[in-house]
């Protein structure tokens, strides 16, 4: 699905755009006036963590539930735990911060890498981190991804990284191609329209 056909949350609409028209997430660094979508800006990520701001739209997230988009490996682990009737908690930290449900549904559909299993990364992440060793130019997402809701998040800020953990799984929305979330995104946006 073309990104310009995906319904956009109002908070995302206010974000800066790249030359193609894609909204730039709050944690994305800029270099020479170009967003670096595969990278995470340390300062912006730390600000979002401390201020409980959505990593996509940079607006306050209410206390309680948060969402994130996960790739094939974590999506499969969650599905396996749920199928076995076990609770799921990934103790491995991630660099990806939380966001609003609508923002994460939107991001899963608009980001070319998140949206399709055959999509490939356009850039490699900064080197030197175990957490980003798999984030290399040309790597395919593979398998199914998911938009996942959690009761809350924890974070730690080191001298060179902002690390997140997510606690108490509350929603699991898997997808092969993220446009499967179109109905859910429309319903989420409708729930939050002023009446």
N, C-alpha and C positions, 0 to 999 in steps of 0.2 A: 504494500500500500504506500502511495506517495505521502511523504511527511506532511505536505500542506493540506491533505485531506483528513488528517487526524484532528479531532476536536482538541483545542488547546485550553488548559486551565488559565483563568484570567491572570493568576500570579506568574505563570510562565510567559504569557503574552508581554509582560513588562520587561523581560530579560533582553539584554543585548543580543544581536543576531550576527551570524557569520555571513560572508558574501553570498552564500546560497540561500540564506533566509532561515537557517536552523537557529533556534534559540540556544544560547550558551548557558549551561548549568552554572550555578553559583560557585562551585569548587574548581571550575576549569581555569587553568592559567592562560595568560595571553603572552604571545611573543611577537614582537613587531606588528602589533595590531591584528594578529591572527590567533584565534582560540586553538589551544592544543588539547583536543578532545580526549586523547588517550592518557593524559596526565592529570594529576591532582595537585592543586596549589596548596602548599602546606598551611600558609596563613589563613586562607579562606576556609579550608577544612577545619582548622582549629577554631576559628570564629563560629562556624556552624555548630561544631560540637559543644562548645561552651555556652552558646546562646540558644541552643535547641532550635536552630534554624534549618530548614529544609535544604539539602545539598543541591537540589535542582533549582528552586525558585527563590531561595534566600529569605523566606518568610517564616515567622514563628510557627512551630508545631505545638499544638496543645499538649499538655501533660498526658501521658498514656501512649496509645498505639502509634507505631511508626512502621514504615515499609521500606523495602529495598528490592532491587532486582538481582537475582542470582543466576549464575551460569549453569552449564550442564552438570558439572560434578556435584555441586551443592543441591541442585534441584533433584538429582537422582538419590542423594543421601536422605533428603527430606521425604521423598516419596517412599523410599524403603522403610524408614522409621514409621511413617504413618500406616503403611500397609501391615507392618508387624505389630501395630498398636503400642509402639514405644514413644516416649517423648523425644523431641529433637532439640538438641542444643549443640551448636558448633562452637567449640572453645578456641578455635583458631581465629586470631584477629584478622580483620580486613581493613583495607584503606578506604573502602566505599562507605560513605556516611548515609544516614537515613533520610527519609523524606515523607511528604504527604502521600496518601494513597493515590490521589489523582495524578500527582506529579510523577510517581513511579510507574503507574500504568501508562501514562503518556510517554515517559522516557523509554520504556520497554518497546514501544511501538515506533518511535521516531528515530532512535539511535540505530543506525544501520547494523552495527555489530550485535546489539542486543536483540534486534527484531527477527533475525533469520539464522537458522542453524548453519547455513553455508557461507555466511558473512565472514569476512576476514578483517583483521585489524589493519588499519592504515598506518599506525605509528607504534613503535615500541615504547614502553614506559621507561622512566629513569632507571638506570642500572643499579646493581649492587644490593638489591633487596630480595630476600627469599619470597616475600609476598608478591613481588611483581615479576619474578623470573619467567613466568608463563606468558606475560604480556609482551609479545614480540610481534613485530610487523609480519603480516601474512598469516598469523595463527587464526584458525577457524574457531568459531564459537562451538559448533558441534552440538548434538543432542538437544534436549529441550531445556529452556530456561524457565524462570518463574518470577512472578511478583509475589513477595512473601511479607506478611504482616507479623509483627512481634509486639509483645506487651510493652517493651521499652528497649533502650540501648544503654550500653556502658561505653566509656571511651577513656583512652589514655593518650597523653601528648608527650612524646619523646623529643629530643633535640632535632630530629629530622623526619619524624612521621607522626601522623595522627591515626591511632588504631581504634577500631570499633569492634564490639561484640554485641550480638543481639540476643535477647532473652525471651523465653516463653512464646513459642510459635502460636499464632492465633489464626492465620489465614495462609493458604497455599494455593496459588493460581498458576499452575504450570501451562506452558505453551511450547509448541514446536515453532510456529510463526506467531509473533506477538500480536498480529492483527486479530487474533482470536479474542483479545481483550477489548475490542471495540465496543461491544454492548456494555461491558462492565464500566468502561471509561465514561461512556455517555450517561449511564445511570449515576455514577459517582458525581459527575459534573452537575447533573440535574438536582441531586440531593443538596448541593451547596449553592444553588442559585438563590439570590435574594427574592423573597416573595412579596 
